[in-house]
Amino acid sequence: MVDEEARPGGHAGEAGDAGSAGRAVRTVLGPVAADELGVVAVHEALLSVVPGAQYAYDIVIDRAEVFERLAEKLRAFQAAGGGAIVDATGMFHGRDLPLLEALSRATGVHIVASTGMGPEENLGGYFLTPQTNPPTPWPAERFADLFAEEVTAGMVVPRVERRGSAGLIVTAGTRGGLTPTDESLFRGAALAGARTGVAVSIGFGADPLAELELVLAEGIDPSRVVMGGMDRRDAAGQAMAVADRGSFVALDHVGSEDPAHLNDEERADLVARLLAAGHRDRVILSSNAIGVAKGLPDDDRPYEGILTGFAPLLAERGVAESDIRHILTANPAALLAVKEA
């Protein structure tokens, strides 16, 4: 477990060494100094709703019950040493800004909300141009405008208002290979990130390196990109190359028993290899845990698993406490701190 220095309110470790000194992170309650976040879980979901599931006759979303369940999980995360969590669900998977604001106020855990969307299968026909035959995807610039406005003008609360700035731009590609819409989403996310100074999280589809190059071709700094899902078995062999390129490597399925991903022992071995190769500043750890799921299976993994279960595995491999603290505090702070565009 990470020591007291990494707990919220204490010294956040070495965030300044990773390039976040003096910069702020956009949380749902407003800007917070990056070095005040403490331990951050970067790729998580609070309330995750499959698009359209809220209209199903057999699905009930009791907001009071959802609040209590999520507050309990966030307090457990905080008690284990957690300081901040990123809701990386994007625009149409149950993002509920008033709920996130209330949870942050009630628990004291900093919450960063995200904009973005993808893969194509999760998008409706609205994001295609129907005047063509066959319909074509929105151009990257149009996605960029949509995402950037949620950073600069606030995230949309349906039919009500805008409130709170997105602190991360997220998108994901189709497993097996990017569709033209996925490519447009990736390029649009990169353009929005370059314009706003907010980092971009890419859930790759089939080829992490090729898809990273697609994103970087839009002019975004490699250090403002995190490649998610790099603990997938079909991607782990490219983790070192992604880090060599200067982008963050997210091993973000800690605690998962999905055979398509490394198990935690293998994941810890990969972290140790990345550190031995000099990539301490490029590793991001998270779980992709879902606090409350609607329209998809429940996920019982706790947000604090990176602290209570995974950090000890790193220590067993000889990873120094200072390096573990750096990965859990300084690296997320550097990623999330807004860079002047």
Backbone as numpy.savetxt, mean C-alpha at the origin, in Angstrom:
# Nx Ny Nz CAx CAy CAz Cx Cy Cz
10.35 -8.74 18.30 9.50 -7.54 18.30 10.38 -6.30 18.30
9.91 -5.27 17.63 10.65 -4.01 17.59 10.62 -3.36 18.96
11.73 -2.74 19.34 11.83 -2.19 20.69 11.03 -0.91 20.84
11.08 -0.34 22.04 10.25 0.82 22.37 10.53 2.03 21.50
11.75 2.14 20.95 12.06 3.32 20.16 11.20 3.42 18.92
10.66 2.29 18.45 9.86 2.31 17.23 8.38 2.48 17.50
7.99 2.60 18.77 6.58 2.74 19.09 6.11 4.17 18.80
4.79 4.32 18.52 4.27 5.66 18.27 4.60 6.60 19.41
5.03 7.79 19.05 5.35 8.77 20.07 6.80 8.73 20.49
7.49 7.61 20.18 8.90 7.50 20.50 9.74 7.88 19.30
11.04 7.69 19.42 11.93 7.96 18.30 11.62 6.98 17.18
11.40 7.46 15.98 10.93 6.61 14.89 12.05 5.85 14.21
13.21 5.84 14.76 14.30 5.10 14.15 15.13 6.00 13.27
15.32 5.60 12.02 16.27 6.27 11.14 15.58 6.80 9.90
14.37 7.33 10.06 13.61 7.77 8.90 14.34 8.82 8.11
15.03 9.72 8.79 15.74 10.78 8.09 16.81 10.24 7.17
17.42 9.08 7.55 18.46 8.50 6.73 17.92 8.02 5.40
16.60 7.73 5.35 16.01 7.20 4.12 15.38 8.30 3.28
15.59 9.56 3.64 15.16 10.64 2.78 13.83 11.27 3.12
13.31 11.10 4.34 12.00 11.66 4.68 12.08 12.81 5.67
13.28 13.18 6.09 13.42 14.22 7.11 12.77 15.52 6.65
11.93 16.09 7.51 11.31 17.37 7.23 10.12 17.30 6.29
9.74 16.09 5.86 8.63 15.94 4.94 7.43 15.34 5.65
6.25 15.53 5.07 5.01 15.10 5.70 4.33 14.01 4.89
3.53 13.23 5.61 2.70 12.18 5.02 1.25 12.63 5.10
0.47 12.36 4.07 -0.93 12.77 4.06 -1.80 11.68 4.66
-2.24 11.89 5.88 -3.13 10.94 6.55 -4.56 11.44 6.43
-5.52 10.62 6.85 -6.92 11.02 6.73 -7.27 12.16 7.67
-6.43 12.41 8.68 -6.67 13.52 9.59 -5.75 14.71 9.32
-5.05 14.67 8.18 -4.19 15.77 7.82 -2.72 15.37 7.79
-1.84 16.30 7.43 -0.42 15.98 7.32 0.19 15.61 8.66
1.07 14.62 8.63 1.82 14.17 9.81 3.28 14.06 9.39
4.17 14.54 10.23 5.59 14.42 9.93 5.96 12.96 9.73
6.70 12.67 8.68 7.01 11.29 8.33 7.71 10.55 9.46
8.57 11.25 10.19 9.30 10.56 11.25 8.50 10.40 12.54
7.21 10.75 12.49 6.34 10.52 13.64 5.40 9.33 13.44
5.50 8.65 12.32 4.57 7.56 12.03 4.83 6.33 12.87
6.09 6.05 13.20 6.42 4.80 13.87 6.39 3.64 12.90
6.05 2.45 13.38 5.97 1.27 12.53 4.76 1.41 11.61
4.98 1.16 10.31 3.93 1.34 9.31 3.67 0.02 8.58
2.40 -0.34 8.47 1.98 -1.45 7.60 1.45 -0.81 6.32
2.16 -0.99 5.22 1.94 -0.19 4.02 0.87 -0.75 3.09
0.74 -2.06 3.02 -0.22 -2.66 2.09 -1.26 -3.45 2.88
-2.29 -2.78 3.34 -3.36 -3.44 4.10 -4.71 -2.94 3.60
-5.78 -3.57 4.07 -7.13 -3.12 3.78 -7.90 -3.08 5.09
-8.65 -2.03 5.30 -9.51 -1.95 6.48 -10.86 -2.56 6.10
-11.76 -1.80 5.53 -12.99 -2.37 4.98 -12.77 -2.60 3.49
-12.90 -3.86 3.06 -12.72 -4.18 1.64 -14.02 -4.77 1.12
-14.60 -4.11 0.12 -15.88 -4.53 -0.45 -15.69 -4.76 -1.95
-15.94 -5.97 -2.41 -15.88 -6.22 -3.84 -16.87 -5.29 -4.54
-16.44 -4.58 -5.59 -17.35 -3.63 -6.24 -18.69 -4.26 -6.58
-19.76 -3.64 -6.08 -21.11 -4.11 -6.31 -21.66 -4.99 -5.21
-20.77 -5.52 -4.36 -21.24 -6.43 -3.30 -22.17 -5.72 -2.32
-22.00 -4.41 -2.19 -22.85 -3.67 -1.25 -24.32 -3.70 -1.66
-24.60 -4.08 -2.89 -25.97 -4.13 -3.37 -26.57 -5.54 -3.32
-25.76 -6.52 -2.93 -26.24 -7.90 -2.90 -27.24 -8.09 -1.75
-28.25 -8.90 -1.99 -29.31 -9.09 -0.99 -28.81 -9.77 0.27
-27.74 -10.57 0.16 -27.29 -11.36 1.30 -26.08 -10.76 2.00
-25.71 -9.53 1.65 -24.57 -8.88 2.29 -25.04 -7.67 3.07
-24.71 -7.66 4.35 -25.10 -6.56 5.23 -23.84 -5.83 5.68
-23.86 -4.53 5.55 -22.74 -3.72 6.02 -23.26 -2.82 7.14
-23.08 -3.29 8.36 -23.47 -2.54 9.55 -22.28 -1.69 9.96
-22.34 -0.39 9.72 -21.17 0.46 9.92 -20.73 0.49 11.37
-21.65 0.39 12.30 -21.27 0.37 13.71 -20.48 -0.91 14.04
-20.96 -2.02 13.51 -20.24 -3.28 13.73 -18.88 -3.26 13.05
-18.84 -2.75 11.83 -17.57 -2.64 11.11 -16.59 -1.79 11.91
-17.06 -0.67 12.42 -16.20 0.22 13.21 -15.61 -0.53 14.40
-16.44 -1.24 15.15 -15.95 -1.92 16.36 -14.93 -3.00 16.02
-15.19 -3.75 14.97 -14.25 -4.80 14.59 -12.91 -4.23 14.16
-12.96 -3.16 13.37 -11.72 -2.55 12.91 -10.98 -1.85 14.04
-11.70 -1.19 14.91 -11.05 -0.51 16.04 -10.31 -1.52 16.91
-10.92 -2.69 17.13 -10.26 -3.73 17.93 -8.96 -4.18 17.27
-8.99 -4.34 15.96 -7.79 -4.78 15.26 -6.72 -3.70 15.25
-7.12 -2.47 15.11 -6.15 -1.37 15.11 -5.52 -1.20 16.49
-6.31 -1.38 17.54 -5.75 -1.27 18.90 -4.76 -2.40 19.17
-5.03 -3.58 18.64 -4.08 -4.68 18.79 -2.78 -4.37 18.05
-2.90 -3.79 16.87 -1.73 -3.37 16.11 -0.93 -2.34 16.89
-1.60 -1.37 17.46 -0.93 -0.34 18.24 -0.27 -0.92 19.48
-0.95 -1.84 20.17 -0.40 -2.43 21.38 0.88 -3.21 21.09
0.99 -3.76 19.88 2.19 -4.50 19.49 3.31 -3.60 19.04
3.04 -2.29 18.91 4.07 -1.35 18.49 3.79 -0.66 17.19
2.62 -0.89 16.60 2.28 -0.26 15.33 1.89 1.20 15.49
2.23 2.01 14.51 1.91 3.43 14.57 1.03 3.93 13.45
1.12 3.31 12.27 0.38 3.79 11.11 0.05 2.64 10.19
-1.05 2.79 9.48 -1.48 1.75 8.54 -1.99 2.42 7.27
-1.68 1.82 6.14 -2.14 2.34 4.86 -3.29 1.47 4.37
-4.43 2.09 4.13 -5.55 1.41 3.50 -5.31 1.49 2.00
-4.83 0.40 1.43 -4.38 0.40 0.03 -5.44 -0.14 -0.91
-6.71 0.06 -0.58 -7.78 -0.49 -1.40 -8.10 0.36 -2.62
-7.69 1.63 -2.63 -8.01 2.48 -3.76 -9.43 3.00 -3.72
-10.00 3.28 -4.90 -11.21 4.08 -4.99 -12.52 3.32 -4.81
-12.61 2.09 -5.25 -13.92 1.45 -5.37 -14.05 0.13 -4.61
-13.28 -0.04 -3.58 -13.32 -1.30 -2.81 -13.74 -1.04 -1.37
-14.69 -0.16 -1.19 -15.20 0.07 0.15 -14.53 1.21 0.88
-13.73 2.00 0.18 -13.08 3.14 0.83 -14.14 4.04 1.44
-14.06 4.26 2.75 -15.05 5.02 3.50 -14.30 6.03 4.36
-14.14 7.23 3.84 -13.29 8.21 4.52 -13.81 8.62 5.88
-15.11 8.89 6.06 -15.57 9.20 7.42 -15.28 8.07 8.41
-15.40 6.83 7.96 -15.07 5.69 8.82 -13.59 5.70 9.18
-12.73 5.92 8.20 -11.29 5.93 8.46 -10.91 7.07 9.40
-11.52 8.21 9.22 -11.25 9.35 10.11 -11.65 9.01 11.54
-12.84 8.42 11.70 -13.32 8.07 13.04 -12.43 7.02 13.69
-11.98 6.05 12.91 -11.10 5.02 13.45 -9.77 5.61 13.92
-9.21 6.52 13.13 -7.94 7.13 13.51 -8.08 7.95 14.79
-9.17 8.71 14.89 -9.39 9.50 16.10 -9.57 8.60 17.33
-10.30 7.51 17.15 -10.64 6.65 18.29 -9.46 5.81 18.77
-8.58 5.42 17.85 -7.51 4.49 18.21 -6.14 5.15 18.35
-5.97 6.32 17.73 -4.66 6.96 17.73 -3.72 6.42 16.68
-4.17 5.47 15.87 -3.34 4.94 14.78 -3.48 5.87 13.58
-2.37 6.30 13.01 -2.41 7.10 11.79 -2.90 6.21 10.64
-3.81 6.74 9.82 -4.33 6.00 8.68 -4.10 6.82 7.42
-3.49 6.19 6.44 -3.27 6.80 5.12 -4.23 6.12 4.15
-5.03 6.90 3.45 -5.94 6.36 2.45 -5.31 6.51 1.07
-5.84 5.77 0.11 -5.22 5.73 -1.22 -6.23 6.03 -2.32
-5.72 6.49 -3.44 -6.49 6.61 -4.67 -5.96 5.60 -5.67
-6.66 5.45 -6.78 -6.23 4.50 -7.80 -7.21 3.37 -7.94
-6.95 2.50 -8.90 -7.84 1.37 -9.17 -7.10 0.36 -10.03
-7.75 -0.77 -10.25 -7.21 -1.83 -11.08 -7.26 -3.16 -10.34
-7.12 -4.26 -11.08 -6.88 -4.36 -12.51 -8.15 -4.12 -13.33
-8.05 -4.34 -14.64 -9.17 -4.02 -15.54 -10.46 -4.71 -15.13
-10.37 -5.97 -14.67 -11.58 -6.71 -14.35 -12.40 -6.07 -13.24
-11.78 -5.17 -12.46 -12.50 -4.48 -11.40 -13.06 -3.13 -11.83
-12.89 -2.79 -13.11 -13.38 -1.51 -13.61 -14.68 -1.72 -14.39
-15.53 -0.74 -14.32 -16.74 -0.78 -15.14 -16.50 -0.17 -16.51
-17.51 -0.25 -17.35 -17.41 0.28 -18.70 -17.24 1.78 -18.76
-17.49 2.46 -17.64 -17.32 3.92 -17.60 -15.91 4.32 -18.00
-14.94 3.46 -17.73 -13.54 3.80 -17.97 -13.06 3.37 -19.35
-14.01 3.06 -20.22 -13.71 2.81 -21.63 -14.33 3.91 -22.48
-13.78 4.11 -23.64 -14.32 5.09 -24.58 -15.21 4.36 -25.57
-16.55 4.43 -25.40 -17.45 3.60 -26.19 -17.59 4.02 -27.65
-17.10 5.20 -27.98 -17.28 5.68 -29.36 -16.43 4.90 -30.36
-15.45 4.14 -29.85 -14.61 3.35 -30.74 -15.10 1.92 -30.79
-14.70 1.21 -31.81 -15.12 -0.18 -31.96 -13.90 -1.04 -32.28
-13.45 -1.86 -31.35 -14.02 -2.05 -30.01 -13.71 -0.86 -29.10
-14.41 -0.76 -27.95 -14.13 0.35 -27.02 -12.67 0.33 -26.57
-12.09 1.50 -26.42 -10.70 1.61 -25.99 -10.63 2.16 -24.59
-9.55 1.87 -23.85 -9.44 2.38 -22.48 -9.20 3.88 -22.46
-9.53 4.47 -21.34 -9.15 5.86 -21.12 -7.66 6.02 -21.40
-7.24 7.16 -21.93 -5.80 7.41 -22.06 -5.17 7.60 -20.69
-3.87 7.38 -20.60 -3.16 7.50 -19.32 -3.36 8.88 -18.71
-3.39 9.92 -19.53 -3.51 11.28 -19.01 -4.84 11.47 -18.28
-5.89 10.80 -18.75 -7.18 10.95 -18.09 -7.18 10.27 -16.72
-6.58 9.08 -16.64 -6.42 8.44 -15.33 -5.54 9.29 -14.42
-4.50 9.87 -15.00 -3.60 10.72 -14.20 -4.36 11.89 -13.59
-5.21 12.53 -14.38 -5.99 13.66 -13.87 -6.91 13.22 -12.73
-7.55 12.06 -12.90 -8.46 11.54 -11.89 -7.73 11.28 -10.57
-6.58 10.60 -10.65 -5.84 10.27 -9.43 -5.22 11.51 -8.80
-4.65 12.37 -9.63 -3.99 13.57 -9.10 -4.98 14.47 -8.37
-6.21 14.56 -8.88 -7.20 15.41 -8.23 -7.56 14.88 -6.85
-7.52 13.57 -6.68 -7.79 13.01 -5.35 -6.64 13.28 -4.39
-5.48 13.57 -4.91 -4.35 13.97 -4.07 -4.42 15.46 -3.75
-4.69 16.27 -4.76 -4.59 17.72 -4.59 -5.88 18.37 -4.09
-7.04 17.82 -4.49 -8.33 18.42 -4.11 -9.09 17.62 -3.08
-8.63 16.41 -2.80 -9.30 15.56 -1.83 -10.00 14.39 -2.49
-10.15 13.32 -1.72 -10.79 12.11 -2.22 -12.31 12.26 -2.22
-12.92 11.67 -3.22 -14.36 11.80 -3.39 -15.10 10.93 -2.37
-16.07 11.53 -1.70 -17.06 10.81 -0.91 -18.32 10.80 -1.77
-18.78 9.64 -2.24 -19.83 9.59 -3.26 -21.04 10.47 -2.95
-21.37 11.26 -3.93 -22.57 12.11 -3.92 -22.56 13.16 -2.81
-21.42 13.36 -2.19 -21.39 14.31 -1.06 -20.35 15.40 -1.27
-19.08 15.04 -1.30 -18.03 16.05 -1.23 -16.67 15.41 -1.49
-15.65 16.23 -1.46 -14.28 15.75 -1.40 -13.75 16.03 0.01
-12.95 15.14 0.53 -12.35 15.39 1.84 -11.09 14.55 1.97
-10.07 15.10 2.57 -8.85 14.38 2.82 -8.07 14.04 1.56
-6.78 14.24 1.57 -5.94 13.96 0.41 -5.45 12.52 0.44
-5.44 11.90 -0.71 -4.87 10.56 -0.82 -3.38 10.62 -0.53
-2.89 9.63 0.20 -1.48 9.59 0.55 -0.68 8.59 -0.23
-1.34 7.83 -1.11 -0.68 6.83 -1.94 -1.55 6.60 -3.16
-0.91 6.36 -4.31 -1.63 6.03 -5.55 -1.39 4.55 -5.81
-2.47 3.77 -5.90 -2.33 2.33 -6.04 -3.00 1.86 -7.33
-2.40 0.87 -7.94 -3.03 0.22 -9.08 -2.49 -1.20 -9.17
-3.18 -2.03 -9.92 -2.78 -3.43 -10.05 -3.08 -3.90 -11.46
-2.25 -4.85 -11.92 -2.40 -5.38 -13.26 -3.03 -6.76 -13.26
-3.48 -7.20 -14.40 -4.11 -8.50 -14.57 -3.08 -9.62 -14.49
-3.35 -10.60 -13.64 -2.45 -11.75 -13.55 -2.34 -12.40 -14.93
-1.12 -12.71 -15.29 -0.90 -13.35 -16.57 -0.50 -12.40 -17.68
-0.67 -11.11 -17.47 -0.26 -10.14 -18.48 -1.16 -8.92 -18.50
-0.56 -7.75 -18.70 -1.31 -6.50 -18.69 -2.21 -6.38 -19.91
-3.42 -5.90 -19.68 -4.31 -5.52 -20.78 -4.00 -4.08 -21.17
-4.50 -3.60 -22.30 -4.31 -2.18 -22.64 -4.83 -1.24 -21.55
-5.93 -1.60 -20.90 -6.45 -0.76 -19.82 -5.48 -0.75 -18.64
-4.94 -1.92 -18.30 -3.95 -1.99 -17.22 -2.75 -1.08 -17.52
-2.28 -1.14 -18.75 -1.13 -0.31 -19.13 -1.47 1.17 -18.97
-2.67 1.54 -19.38 -3.08 2.93 -19.25 -3.16 3.33 -17.77
-3.67 2.43 -16.93 -3.73 2.68 -15.49 -2.33 2.86 -14.92
-1.41 1.99 -15.26 -0.05 2.07 -14.74 0.60 3.40 -15.13
0.47 3.74 -16.40 1.09 4.98 -16.87 0.42 6.19 -16.23
-0.91 6.14 -16.08 -1.62 7.24 -15.44 -1.23 7.41 -13.99
-1.07 6.29 -13.28 -0.62 6.36 -11.88 0.76 6.99 -11.78
1.66 6.60 -12.69 3.01 7.16 -12.68 2.99 8.65 -12.97
2.20 9.07 -13.94 2.10 10.49 -14.25 1.55 11.28 -13.06
0.52 10.73 -12.40 -0.04 11.42 -11.24 0.96 11.50 -10.11
1.73 10.43 -9.91 2.76 10.46 -8.88 3.83 11.48 -9.16
4.26 11.55 -10.42 5.30 12.52 -10.78 4.80 13.95 -10.60
3.52 14.19 -10.86 2.97 15.55 -10.75 2.74 15.97 -9.30
2.36 15.04 -8.45 1.93 15.39 -7.10 2.97 15.13 -6.03
3.98 14.32 -6.31 4.98 13.97 -5.31 4.55 12.84 -4.38
3.37 12.25 -4.63 2.90 11.11 -3.84 3.38 9.82 -4.49
3.77 8.87 -3.67 4.32 7.62 -4.19 3.26 6.77 -4.87
3.74 5.83 -5.69 2.88 4.95 -6.47 3.16 3.50 -6.09
2.09 2.76 -5.83 2.20 1.34 -5.53 1.66 0.54 -6.70
2.48 -0.34 -7.25 2.13 -1.12 -8.42 2.00 -2.59 -8.03
0.82 -3.15 -8.19 0.65 -4.58 -8.05 0.85 -5.21 -9.42
2.01 -5.79 -9.66 2.35 -6.22 -11.01 1.42 -7.34 -11.48
1.34 -7.48 -12.80 0.50 -8.52 -13.37 1.26 -9.81 -13.62
2.30 -9.72 -14.48 3.03 -10.93 -14.85 4.54 -10.75 -14.80
5.05 -9.57 -15.12 6.49 -9.37 -15.26 6.89 -8.11 -14.52
7.35 -8.23 -13.27 7.64 -7.04 -12.46 8.62 -6.07 -13.11
9.70 -6.58 -13.68 10.71 -5.68 -14.24 10.19 -4.93 -15.46
9.54 -5.64 -16.36 9.01 -4.98 -17.56 7.95 -3.96 -17.18
7.12 -4.29 -16.22 6.05 -3.37 -15.82 6.61 -2.19 -15.04
7.69 -2.41 -14.29 8.36 -1.29 -13.64 8.92 -0.33 -14.68
9.53 -0.86 -15.73 10.07 0.01 -16.78 8.97 0.79 -17.48
7.80 0.18 -17.66 6.66 0.88 -18.24 6.28 2.09 -17.40
6.30 1.91 -16.09 5.97 3.00 -15.16 7.05 4.07 -15.16
8.30 3.65 -15.10 9.40 4.62 -15.02 9.55 5.43 -16.30
9.06 4.90 -17.41 9.13 5.63 -18.68 8.32 6.91 -18.66
7.40 7.04 -17.69 6.60 8.26 -17.57 7.31 9.36 -16.77
8.54 9.11 -16.35 9.33 10.16 -15.72 9.30 10.19 -14.20
8.67 9.22 -13.57 8.64 9.20 -12.11 9.96 8.66 -11.58
10.42 9.22 -10.47 11.64 8.77 -9.81 11.46 7.33 -9.35
12.41 6.43 -9.63 12.26 5.04 -9.19 12.01 4.90 -7.69
12.57 5.82 -6.89 12.41 5.73 -5.44 11.02 6.11 -4.98
10.16 6.57 -5.91 8.77 6.90 -5.57 7.81 5.78 -5.98
8.38 4.62 -6.33 7.57 3.49 -6.76 7.84 2.30 -5.86
6.78 1.64 -5.43 6.91 0.38 -4.71 6.23 -0.70 -5.54
6.96 -1.78 -5.80 6.41 -2.91 -6.54 5.85 -3.90 -5.55
4.52 -4.02 -5.55 3.86 -4.90 -4.61 3.84 -6.34 -5.08
3.65 -7.25 -4.13 3.54 -8.66 -4.46 4.83 -9.32 -4.85
5.97 -8.75 -4.44 7.24 -9.33 -4.84 7.59 -10.58 -4.05
6.70 -11.01 -3.16 6.86 -12.32 -2.52 5.99 -13.37 -3.17
5.40 -13.05 -4.35 4.79 -14.10 -5.16 5.90 -15.01 -5.68
5.62 -16.29 -5.74 6.67 -17.22 -6.15 7.18 -16.93 -7.56
6.32 -16.41 -8.41 6.74 -16.12 -9.78 7.46 -14.78 -9.89
7.65 -14.09 -8.75 8.29 -12.77 -8.80 9.52 -12.68 -7.90
9.62 -13.54 -6.91 10.67 -13.39 -5.89 12.06 -13.37 -6.50
12.24 -14.09 -7.60 13.55 -14.11 -8.23 13.95 -12.79 -8.86
12.99 -11.87 -9.03 13.29 -10.56 -9.60 13.36 -9.46 -8.54
13.17 -9.82 -7.28 13.17 -8.81 -6.21 14.48 -8.03 -6.18
15.59 -8.73 -6.33 16.89 -8.06 -6.28 17.03 -7.07 -7.43
16.57 -7.44 -8.61 16.68 -6.55 -9.77 15.81 -5.31 -9.61
14.63 -5.47 -9.02 13.78 -4.30 -8.76 14.47 -3.35 -7.79
15.06 -3.90 -6.74 15.79 -3.06 -5.79 17.00 -2.41 -6.46
17.70 -3.14 -7.31 18.83 -2.58 -8.05 18.40 -1.38 -8.89
17.17 -1.43 -9.39 16.65 -0.34 -10.22 16.34 0.90 -9.40
16.30 0.76 -8.08 16.07 1.92 -7.21 14.67 2.02 -6.66
13.82 1.04 -6.91 12.45 1.07 -6.41 12.32 0.19 -5.16
11.22 0.41 -4.44 10.96 -0.38 -3.25 10.43 -1.75 -3.64
10.84 -2.74 -2.87 10.38 -4.11 -3.04 9.43 -4.43 -1.89
8.16 -4.65 -2.19 7.18 -4.94 -1.15 6.97 -6.44 -1.04
7.39 -6.99 0.10 7.08 -8.37 0.46 5.87 -8.26 1.37
4.70 -8.32 0.76 3.51 -7.79 1.43 2.40 -8.82 1.64
2.83 -10.08 1.82 1.85 -11.11 2.17 2.32 -11.88 3.40
2.88 -11.15 4.36 3.34 -11.78 5.59 2.18 -12.52 6.25
2.44 -13.75 6.63 1.41 -14.55 7.30 0.49 -15.28 6.36
0.61 -15.07 5.06 -0.28 -15.72 4.10 0.09 -17.19 3.94
-0.92 -18.03 3.81 -0.72 -19.45 3.54 -1.05 -19.78 2.09
-1.20 -18.77 1.27 -1.48 -18.96 -0.16 -0.25 -19.60 -0.80
-0.39 -20.78 -1.41 0.78 -21.43 -2.00 1.40 -20.67 -3.16
0.68 -19.68 -3.69 1.25 -18.86 -4.77 2.30 -17.89 -4.24
2.38 -17.75 -2.92 3.35 -16.84 -2.30 4.36 -17.63 -1.46
5.51 -17.01 -1.24 6.47 -17.59 -0.31 5.84 -17.75 1.06
6.29 -18.73 1.82 5.88 -18.78 3.21 6.78 -17.84 4.01
6.49 -17.64 5.28 7.23 -16.64 6.05 8.70 -17.00 6.22
9.02 -18.27 6.33 10.43 -18.66 6.42 11.17 -18.26 5.15
10.58 -18.56 4.00 11.20 -18.20 2.72 11.25 -16.69 2.55
10.20 -16.02 3.00 10.14 -14.56 2.91 11.25 -13.93 3.75
11.46 -14.46 4.94 12.54 -13.94 5.80 13.91 -14.18 5.17
14.08 -15.33 4.53 15.34 -15.59 3.84 15.58 -14.56 2.74
14.52 -14.20 2.01 14.65 -13.22 0.94 15.02 -11.85 1.50
14.41 -11.46 2.61 14.77 -10.18 3.24 16.25 -10.19 3.61
16.70 -11.28 4.20 18.11 -11.36 4.60 19.03 -11.24 3.39
18.67 -11.84 2.27 19.49 -11.72 1.06 19.50 -10.30 0.53
18.34 -9.64 0.56 18.28 -8.26 0.10 19.16 -7.36 0.96
19.14 -7.58 2.26 19.97 -6.78 3.15 21.45 -7.06 2.91
21.79 -8.32 2.72 23.19 -8.67 2.48 23.70 -8.04 1.19
22.80 -7.80 0.24 23.18 -7.19 -1.04 23.19 -5.66 -0.98
22.93 -5.10 0.21 22.98 -3.66 0.37 21.68 -2.93 0.14
20.54 -3.65 0.18 19.25 -3.04 -0.15 18.38 -2.80 1.09
18.98 -2.47 2.21 18.20 -2.21 3.41 17.16 -1.12 3.19
17.49 -0.11 2.39 16.59 1.03 2.17 15.47 0.74 1.17
15.41 -0.45 0.61 14.46 -0.73 -0.45 13.39 -1.76 -0.06
13.42 -2.27 1.16 12.51 -3.34 1.57 11.29 -2.76 2.30
10.11 -3.19 1.88 8.86 -2.85 2.55 8.18 -4.15 2.96
7.69 -4.20 4.20 6.99 -5.37 4.71 5.55 -5.03 5.05
4.65 -5.93 4.71 3.25 -5.75 5.05 2.55 -7.09 4.86
1.22 -7.10 5.05 0.49 -8.37 5.05 -0.62 -8.47 4.02
-1.09 -7.36 3.49 -2.30 -7.38 2.67 -3.45 -8.03 3.42
-3.47 -7.84 4.72 -4.56 -8.36 5.54 -5.81 -7.50 5.35
-6.97 -8.11 5.50 -8.24 -7.41 5.36 -8.93 -7.41 6.73
-9.24 -6.21 7.23 -9.88 -6.12 8.54 -11.30 -6.62 8.53
-12.11 -6.12 7.58 -13.49 -6.58 7.39 -13.69 -6.77 5.90
-14.12 -7.97 5.50 -14.30 -8.30 4.10 -15.77 -8.47 3.78
-16.20 -7.91 2.66 -17.56 -8.07 2.19 -17.53 -8.47 0.71
-18.09 -9.65 0.42 -18.08 -10.14 -0.95 -16.85 -10.95 -1.28
-15.97 -11.17 -0.31 -14.79 -12.00 -0.47 -14.52 -12.67 0.88
-13.68 -13.71 0.91 -13.49 -14.45 2.16 -12.91 -13.58 3.27
-13.31 -13.89 4.50 -12.74 -13.21 5.66 -11.26 -13.52 5.77
-10.53 -12.60 6.38 -9.09 -12.74 6.56 -8.79 -12.55 8.05
-8.35 -13.59 8.70 -8.14 -13.53 10.15 -6.73 -13.07 10.53
-5.88 -12.79 9.55 -4.51 -12.38 9.89 -4.51 -11.01 10.55
-3.76 -10.85 11.63 -3.71 -9.56 12.31 -2.73 -8.61 11.62
-3.02 -7.31 11.74 -2.11 -6.32 11.17 -0.74 -6.35 11.84
-0.70 -6.76 13.10 0.57 -6.74 13.84 1.45 -7.95 13.55
1.05 -8.80 12.61 1.84 -9.99 12.32 3.27 -9.68 11.89
3.48 -8.55 11.22 4.85 -8.19 10.83 5.73 -7.96 12.06
5.11 -7.56 13.18 5.84 -7.31 14.42 5.97 -8.56 15.28
4.84 -9.22 15.51 4.82 -10.32 16.47 5.29 -11.65 15.89
5.08 -11.85 14.59 5.44 -13.13 13.99 6.63 -13.07 13.06
6.72 -11.99 12.25 7.74 -11.97 11.21 9.06 -11.36 11.67
9.02 -10.30 12.46 10.27 -9.70 12.93 11.15 -10.71 13.67
10.59 -11.58 14.51 11.45 -12.58 15.16 12.14 -13.52 14.16
11.49 -13.82 13.04 12.14 -14.66 12.04 13.36 -13.97 11.45
13.27 -12.65 11.29 14.44 -11.91 10.80 15.56 -11.94 11.82
15.20 -11.77 13.08 16.22 -11.81 14.13 16.91 -13.16 14.16
16.15 -14.24 13.95 16.75 -15.58 13.93 17.78 -15.71 12.82
17.65 -14.93 11.78 18.57 -14.98 10.65 19.72 -14.01 10.81
19.82 -13.42 11.98 20.94 -12.53 12.26 20.73 -11.10 11.82
19.50 -10.74 11.42 19.22 -9.36 11.05 19.20 -8.52 12.32
19.99 -7.46 12.34 20.12 -6.63 13.53 18.81 -5.93 13.86
18.59 -5.69 15.14 17.40 -4.97 15.57 17.30 -3.61 14.89
18.42 -2.93 14.72 18.39 -1.62 14.07 17.95 -1.73 12.61
18.30 -2.82 11.94 17.88 -3.01 10.55 16.39 -3.34 10.48
15.91 -4.15 11.40 14.48 -4.45 11.43 13.68 -3.17 11.66
14.14 -2.37 12.62 13.46 -1.10 12.90 13.48 -0.19 11.67
14.60 -0.15 10.98 14.74 0.69 9.79 13.72 0.27 8.72
13.59 -1.03 8.50 12.67 -1.54 7.48 11.23 -1.19 7.82
10.89 -1.26 9.10 9.50 -1.07 9.52 9.12 0.39 9.74
10.10 1.26 9.88 9.79 2.66 10.15 10.35 3.60 9.09
11.66 3.53 8.86 12.30 4.49 7.96 11.89 4.29 6.51
11.82 3.05 6.07 11.48 2.81 4.66 10.05 3.24 4.32
9.04 2.86 5.13 7.71 3.36 4.82 7.61 4.89 4.90
8.32 5.49 5.87 8.30 6.94 5.98 8.86 7.59 4.72
9.95 7.02 4.19 10.54 7.59 2.98 9.61 7.42 1.78
8.92 6.29 1.72 7.99 6.05 0.63 6.80 7.00 0.68
6.22 7.18 1.86 4.96 7.92 2.01 5.15 9.42 2.11
6.33 9.88 2.50 6.57 11.31 2.61 6.43 11.96 1.24
5.63 12.99 1.17 5.36 13.64 -0.12 6.60 14.40 -0.57
6.99 14.14 -1.80 8.16 14.81 -2.38 7.67 15.96 -3.22
8.24 17.12 -3.03 7.82 18.29 -3.80 7.98 17.99 -5.30
6.87 18.11 -6.02 6.89 17.78 -7.45 7.53 18.91 -8.26
